[in-house]
Amino acid sequence: MSVDTAAIETVNQEFYAAIESADLDKMTEIWAEDTTDDQVSCVHPGWTLLTGRQEVLRSWALIMANTTYIQFVLTDVNTTVLGDVAVLTCVENILTAGEEGEASFAAGKVVASNVYLRTPQGWRLWMHHGSPVLQGDDDEEEEGELEP
């Protein structure tokens, strides 16, 4: 693993730790600054495209304020470094508080793409895109019924 890959994967873990601990200060540190030519962007599962650092950070503040519990287990992490840009893809296996309150939990799966930029401050998140993986109770049965 290269030094860049290790640094990117560390920042990526910090990104998810910031969500889990509702640490908006850490989240603010992780995101890149907007430039004259480019703005950060974010697509939360089921949301429209958010553009600009202020709008993206406001969305995280809202999510953090309205989430009583969330935990991420990342799998299938793949990092590609192309000069000063890196793309990290992963599967977010998510456990959250259920609708019944703290005594219940809900699980979900999201495929995420996180794009990082090398900055004077280190690697910073420039784009996050999460897409939900739809899961149904009868998915396994349907797969078994398919014939060549």
Accessible surface in RSA format (square Angstrom, percent):
REM  Atomic radii and reference values for relative SASA: ProtOr
REM  Chains: A
REM  Algorithm: Lee & Richards
REM  Probe-radius: 1.40
REM  Slices: 20
REM RES _ NUM      All-atoms   Total-Side   Main-Chain    Non-polar    All polar
REM                ABS   REL    ABS   REL    ABS   REL    ABS   REL    ABS   REL
RES MET A   1   172.98  89.6  82.37  54.5  90.61 215.7  87.41  74.3  85.57 113.4
RES SER A   2    62.23  52.6  45.51  60.7  16.72  38.5  53.49 113.9   8.74  12.2
RES VAL A   3   130.54  85.9 123.19 111.5   7.35  17.7 126.61 110.0   3.93  10.7
RES ASP A   4    38.86  27.2  37.64  37.5   1.22   2.9   3.25   7.7  35.61  35.5
RES THR A   5    22.93  16.3  22.93  23.2   0.00   0.0  11.55  15.5  11.38  17.2
RES ALA A   6    42.80  39.4  39.69  61.2   3.12   7.1  41.63  58.6   1.17   3.1
RES ALA A   7    39.67  36.5  30.59  47.2   9.08  20.7  38.85  54.7   0.82   2.2
RES ILE A   8     0.00   0.0   0.00   0.0   0.00   0.0   0.00   0.0   0.00   0.0
RES GLU A   9    42.64  24.5  41.16  31.1   1.48   3.5  16.15  31.2  26.49  21.6
RES THR A  10    74.75  53.2  70.16  71.1   4.59  10.9  48.20  64.7  26.55  40.1
RES VAL A  11    17.70  11.6  17.70  16.0   0.00   0.0  17.70  15.4   0.00   0.0
RES ASN A  12     2.38   1.6   2.38   2.3   0.00   0.0   0.29   0.7   2.08   2.0
RES GLN A  13   102.81  57.5 100.48  73.4   2.32   5.5  41.40  88.1  61.41  46.6
RES GLU A  14    59.91  34.4  57.33  43.4   2.58   6.1  21.25  41.1  38.66  31.6
RES PHE A  15     0.00   0.0   0.00   0.0   0.00   0.0   0.00   0.0   0.00   0.0
RES TYR A  16     5.52   2.6   5.52   3.1   0.00   0.0   5.52   4.1   0.00   0.0
RES ALA A  17    51.53  47.4  47.90  73.9   3.63   8.3  49.49  69.7   2.05   5.4
RES ALA A  18     2.15   2.0   0.00   0.0   2.15   4.9   1.71   2.4   0.44   1.2
RES ILE A  19     8.67   4.9   4.69   3.5   3.98   9.6   4.69   3.4   3.98  10.8
RES GLU A  20    70.75  40.6  46.21  35.0  24.54  58.4  12.75  24.7  58.00  47.4
RES SER A  21    77.84  65.8  47.27  63.1  30.57  70.4  50.90 108.4  26.93  37.7
RES ALA A  22    54.47  50.1  34.31  52.9  20.17  45.9  34.31  48.3  20.17  53.4
RES ASP A  23    57.31  40.1  52.13  51.9   5.19  12.3  13.63  32.1  43.69  43.6
RES LEU A  24    68.07  37.9  64.32  46.0   3.75   9.4  64.32  45.2   3.75  10.1
RES ASP A  25   123.80  86.7 114.31 113.8   9.49  22.4  32.61  76.7  91.19  90.9
RES LYS A  26    55.20  26.9  52.32  32.1   2.89   6.9  33.15  29.8  22.05  23.5
RES MET A  27     0.00   0.0   0.00   0.0   0.00   0.0   0.00   0.0   0.00   0.0
RES THR A  28    48.17  34.3  48.17  48.8   0.01   0.0  39.83  53.5   8.34  12.6
RES GLU A  29    93.02  53.4  79.54  60.2  13.48  32.1  34.40  66.5  58.62  47.9
RES ILE A  30     3.03   1.7   2.57   1.9   0.46   1.1   3.03   2.2   0.00   0.0
RES TRP A  31     3.22   1.3   0.12   0.1   3.11   7.3   0.12   0.1   3.11   5.0
RES ALA A  32     3.62   3.3   2.38   3.7   1.24   2.8   3.62   5.1   0.00   0.0
RES GLU A  33   120.19  69.0 109.11  82.5  11.07  26.4  55.77 107.9  64.42  52.6
RES ASP A  34    50.88  35.6  29.61  29.5  21.28  50.3  18.65  43.9  32.24  32.2
RES THR A  35    85.14  60.6  68.71  69.7  16.43  39.2  75.90 101.9   9.24  14.0
RES THR A  36   144.96 103.1 104.18 105.6  40.78  97.2  77.33 103.9  67.63 102.2
RES ASP A  37   129.81  90.9  96.88  96.4  32.93  77.9  28.07  66.1 101.74 101.5
RES ASP A  38    74.72  52.3  69.78  69.5   4.94  11.7   9.51  22.4  65.20  65.0
RES GLN A  39    91.79  51.3  79.05  57.8  12.74  30.3  16.84  35.8  74.96  56.9
RES VAL A  40     0.13   0.1   0.00   0.0   0.13   0.3   0.00   0.0   0.13   0.3
RES SER A  41    19.34  16.3  19.18  25.6   0.16   0.4   7.16  15.2  12.19  17.1
RES CYS A  42     0.25   0.2   0.00   0.0   0.25   0.6   0.25   0.6   0.00   0.0
RES VAL A  43    27.34  18.0  27.34  24.8   0.00   0.0  27.34  23.8   0.00   0.0
RES HIS A  44     5.94   3.2   5.94   4.1   0.00   0.0   2.65   2.7   3.29   3.8
RES PRO A  45    51.41  37.5  37.25  34.0  14.16  51.5  37.74  31.2  13.67  85.0
RES GLY A  46    80.87  99.7   0.00   N/A  80.87  99.7  40.80 112.0  40.07  89.7
RES TRP A  47   106.92  42.9  86.71  42.0  20.20  47.4  68.85  36.7  38.07  61.8
RES THR A  48   112.44  80.0 103.17 104.6   9.27  22.1  86.85 116.7  25.59  38.7
RES LEU A  49   110.58  61.6  88.15  63.1  22.43  56.4  88.15  61.9  22.43  60.4
RES LEU A  50    18.47  10.3  18.43  13.2   0.04   0.1  18.47  13.0   0.00   0.0
RES THR A  51    58.47  41.6  48.21  48.9  10.26  24.5  39.50  53.1  18.98  28.7
RES GLY A  52     6.49   8.0   0.00   N/A   6.49   8.0   6.49  17.8   0.00   0.0
RES ARG A  53    39.43  16.6  39.39  20.1   0.04   0.1  11.87  16.2  27.56  16.7
RES GLN A  54   136.76  76.5 127.19  93.0   9.57  22.8  48.26 102.7  88.50  67.1
RES GLU A  55    64.41  37.0  62.08  47.0   2.33   5.5  16.60  32.1  47.81  39.0
RES VAL A  56     0.15   0.1   0.15   0.1   0.00   0.0   0.15   0.1   0.00   0.0
RES LEU A  57    23.04  12.8  22.22  15.9   0.82   2.1  22.63  15.9   0.41   1.1
RES ARG A  58   126.81  53.2 120.19  61.3   6.62  15.8  57.65  78.8  69.16  41.9
RES SER A  59     4.46   3.8   2.71   3.6   1.76   4.0   4.13   8.8   0.34   0.5
RES TRP A  60    10.39   4.2  10.39   5.0   0.00   0.0  10.39   5.5   0.00   0.0
RES ALA A  61    31.98  29.4  26.74  41.3   5.24  11.9  28.71  40.4   3.27   8.7
RES LEU A  62    99.98  55.7  98.78  70.7   1.19   3.0  99.41  69.8   0.57   1.5
RES ILE A  63    38.57  21.9  33.65  25.1   4.92  11.9  38.56  27.8   0.01   0.0
RES MET A  64    18.21   9.4   7.72   5.1  10.49  25.0   9.77   8.3   8.44  11.2
RES ALA A  65    85.29  78.4  42.83  66.1  42.47  96.6  54.94  77.4  30.35  80.4
RES ASN A  66   118.09  81.4  84.19  81.4  33.90  81.6  31.80  76.5  86.29  83.4
RES THR A  67    45.70  32.5  24.59  24.9  21.11  50.3  16.77  22.5  28.92  43.7
RES THR A  68   113.55  80.8  73.85  74.9  39.71  94.6  74.79 100.5  38.76  58.6
RES TYR A  69    88.49  41.3  82.74  47.1   5.75  15.0  70.33  52.9  18.16  22.4
RES ILE A  70    26.32  15.0  20.82  15.5   5.50  13.3  20.82  15.0   5.50  14.9
RES GLN A  71    72.92  40.8  72.42  52.9   0.49   1.2  13.53  28.8  59.38  45.0
RES PHE A  72    26.40  13.2   9.86   6.1  16.55  43.1   9.86   6.0  16.55  47.4
RES VAL A  73    83.00  54.6  79.74  72.2   3.26   7.8  83.00  72.1   0.00   0.0
RES LEU A  74    29.91  16.7   5.51   3.9  24.40  61.3   5.51   3.9  24.40  65.7
RES THR A  75    56.82  40.4  51.64  52.4   5.18  12.3  52.35  70.3   4.47   6.8
RES ASP A  76   111.25  77.9  83.14  82.8  28.10  66.5  35.12  82.6  76.13  75.9
RES VAL A  77    62.36  41.0  31.04  28.1  31.32  75.5  31.04  27.0  31.32  84.9
RES ASN A  78    90.63  62.5  86.85  83.9   3.78   9.1  19.20  46.2  71.43  69.0
RES THR A  79    23.94  17.0   0.54   0.5  23.40  55.8   0.54   0.7  23.40  35.4
RES THR A  80    63.82  45.4  60.16  61.0   3.66   8.7  42.27  56.8  21.56  32.6
RES VAL A  81    45.94  30.2  20.49  18.6  25.44  61.3  20.49  17.8  25.44  69.0
RES LEU A  82   119.62  66.6 104.02  74.4  15.60  39.2 110.94  77.9   8.68  23.4
RES GLY A  83    53.18  65.6   0.00   N/A  53.18  65.6  41.31 113.4  11.87  26.6
RES ASP A  84    85.48  59.9  79.19  78.8   6.29  14.9  20.51  48.3  64.97  64.8
RES VAL A  85    55.82  36.7  55.82  50.5   0.00   0.0  55.82  48.5   0.00   0.0
RES ALA A  86     0.00   0.0   0.00   0.0   0.00   0.0   0.00   0.0   0.00   0.0
RES VAL A  87    49.86  32.8  48.54  43.9   1.32   3.2  48.54  42.2   1.32   3.6
RES LEU A  88     0.00   0.0   0.00   0.0   0.00   0.0   0.00   0.0   0.00   0.0
RES THR A  89    48.41  34.4  48.41  49.1   0.00   0.0  37.25  50.0  11.17  16.9
RES CYS A  90     2.82   2.1   0.00   0.0   2.82   6.6   2.12   5.4   0.70   0.8
RES VAL A  91    21.69  14.3  21.69  19.6   0.00   0.0  21.69  18.8   0.00   0.0
RES GLU A  92     7.55   4.3   7.55   5.7   0.00   0.0   0.00   0.0   7.55   6.2
RES ASN A  93    40.30  27.8  37.04  35.8   3.26   7.9  23.80  57.3  16.50  15.9
RES ILE A  94    26.84  15.3  22.47  16.7   4.36  10.5  23.90  17.2   2.94   8.0
RES LEU A  95    66.30  36.9  66.04  47.2   0.26   0.7  66.04  46.4   0.26   0.7
RES THR A  96    35.08  25.0  35.08  35.6   0.00   0.0  23.45  31.5  11.64  17.6
RES ALA A  97    24.72  22.7   7.74  11.9  16.97  38.6   7.74  10.9  16.97  45.0
RES GLY A  98    15.69  19.3   0.00   N/A  15.69  19.3   7.14  19.6   8.54  19.1
RES GLU A  99   180.39 103.6 139.11 105.2  41.28  98.3  61.20 118.4 119.19  97.3
RES GLU A 100   147.82  84.9 116.85  88.4  30.97  73.7  48.62  94.0  99.20  81.0
RES GLY A 101    34.88  43.0   0.00   N/A  34.88  43.0  34.44  94.5   0.44   1.0
RES GLU A 102   150.06  86.2 130.60  98.8  19.46  46.3  49.69  96.1 100.38  82.0
RES ALA A 103   101.82  93.6  62.93  97.1  38.89  88.5  73.25 103.1  28.57  75.7
RES SER A 104    26.54  22.4  22.16  29.6   4.37  10.1  26.54  56.5   0.00   0.0
RES PHE A 105   115.70  57.9  83.63  51.8  32.07  83.5  83.80  50.8  31.90  91.3
RES ALA A 106    48.13  44.2  40.82  63.0   7.31  16.6  47.78  67.3   0.35   0.9
RES ALA A 107    90.00  82.8  53.74  82.9  36.26  82.5  55.81  78.6  34.19  90.6
RES GLY A 108    32.91  40.6   0.00   N/A  32.91  40.6  26.62  73.1   6.29  14.1
RES LYS A 109    73.90  36.1  69.31  42.5   4.60  10.9  18.19  16.4  55.72  59.3
RES VAL A 110    10.53   6.9  10.53   9.5   0.00   0.0  10.53   9.1   0.00   0.0
RES VAL A 111    68.08  44.8  66.03  59.8   2.05   4.9  66.03  57.4   2.05   5.6
RES ALA A 112     0.21   0.2   0.00   0.0   0.21   0.5   0.21   0.3   0.00   0.0
RES SER A 113    35.41  29.9  35.26  47.1   0.15   0.4  10.31  22.0  25.10  35.2
RES ASN A 114     0.00   0.0   0.00   0.0   0.00   0.0   0.00   0.0   0.00   0.0
RES VAL A 115    15.29  10.1  15.29  13.8   0.00   0.0  15.29  13.3   0.00   0.0
RES TYR A 116     0.00   0.0   0.00   0.0   0.00   0.0   0.00   0.0   0.00   0.0
RES LEU A 117    49.72  27.7  49.72  35.6   0.00   0.0  49.72  34.9   0.00   0.0
RES ARG A 118    98.38  41.3  78.60  40.1  19.77  47.1  40.73  55.7  57.64  34.9
RES THR A 119    32.55  23.1  20.53  20.8  12.02  28.6  25.76  34.6   6.79  10.3
RES PRO A 120   136.84  99.7  90.94  82.9  45.91 166.9 104.38  86.2  32.46 201.7
RES GLN A 121   123.51  69.1  97.17  71.0  26.35  62.7  51.30 109.2  72.21  54.8
RES GLY A 122    29.09  35.9   0.00   N/A  29.09  35.9  28.05  77.0   1.05   2.3
RES TRP A 123    12.69   5.1  10.14   4.9   2.56   6.0   6.65   3.5   6.04   9.8
RES ARG A 124    42.34  17.8  42.34  21.6   0.00   0.0   4.59   6.3  37.76  22.9
RES LEU A 125     0.00   0.0   0.00   0.0   0.00   0.0   0.00   0.0   0.00   0.0
RES TRP A 126    76.06  30.5  75.85  36.7   0.21   0.5  73.94  39.4   2.12   3.4
RES MET A 127    43.16  22.4  43.16  28.6   0.00   0.0  38.58  32.8   4.58   6.1
RES HIS A 128     6.18   3.4   6.09   4.2   0.09   0.2   0.79   0.8   5.39   6.3
RES HIS A 129    79.45  43.4  77.68  54.0   1.77   4.5  43.44  44.8  36.01  41.9
RES GLY A 130     1.93   2.4   0.00   N/A   1.93   2.4   0.00   0.0   1.93   4.3
RES SER A 131    54.34  45.9  52.95  70.7   1.39   3.2  24.25  51.6  30.09  42.2
RES PRO A 132    65.78  47.9  52.65  48.0  13.13  47.7  52.65  43.5  13.13  81.6
RES VAL A 133    55.88  36.8  43.68  39.5  12.20  29.4  47.58  41.3   8.30  22.5
RES LEU A 134   159.16  88.6 136.98  98.0  22.18  55.7 139.30  97.8  19.85  53.4
RES GLN A 135   112.20  62.7  75.07  54.9  37.13  88.4  31.99  68.1  80.21  60.8
RES GLY A 136    40.47  49.9   0.00   N/A  40.47  49.9  27.00  74.1  13.47  30.2
RES ASP A 137   155.04 108.6 121.03 120.5  34.01  80.4  43.72 102.9 111.33 111.0
RES ASP A 138    70.16  49.1  69.15  68.8   1.01   2.4  21.62  50.9  48.55  48.4
RES ASP A 139    56.69  39.7  54.65  54.4   2.05   4.8  22.68  53.4  34.01  33.9
RES GLU A 140   147.92  84.9 138.26 104.6   9.66  23.0  52.52 101.6  95.40  77.9
RES GLU A 141   116.55  66.9 106.23  80.4  10.32  24.6  43.42  84.0  73.13  59.7
RES GLU A 142    93.43  53.6  91.80  69.5   1.63   3.9  34.38  66.5  59.05  48.2
RES GLU A 143   123.59  71.0 109.56  82.9  14.02  33.4  38.35  74.2  85.23  69.6
RES GLY A 144    67.38  83.1   0.00   N/A  67.38  83.1  38.56 105.8  28.82  64.5
RES GLU A 145   128.24  73.6 105.54  79.8  22.70  54.0  48.28  93.4  79.96  65.3
RES LEU A 146   143.30  79.8 123.32  88.2  19.98  50.2 125.11  87.9  18.18  48.9
RES GLU A 147   153.78  88.3 122.75  92.9  31.03  73.9  40.38  78.1 113.40  92.6
RES PRO A 148   182.16 132.8 108.16  98.6  74.00 269.0 147.81 122.0  34.35 213.5
END  Absolute sums over single chains surface
CHAIN  1 A     9014.3       7130.1       1884.3       5094.7       3919.6
END  Absolute sums over all chains
TOTAL          9014.3       7130.1       1884.3       5094.7       3919.6
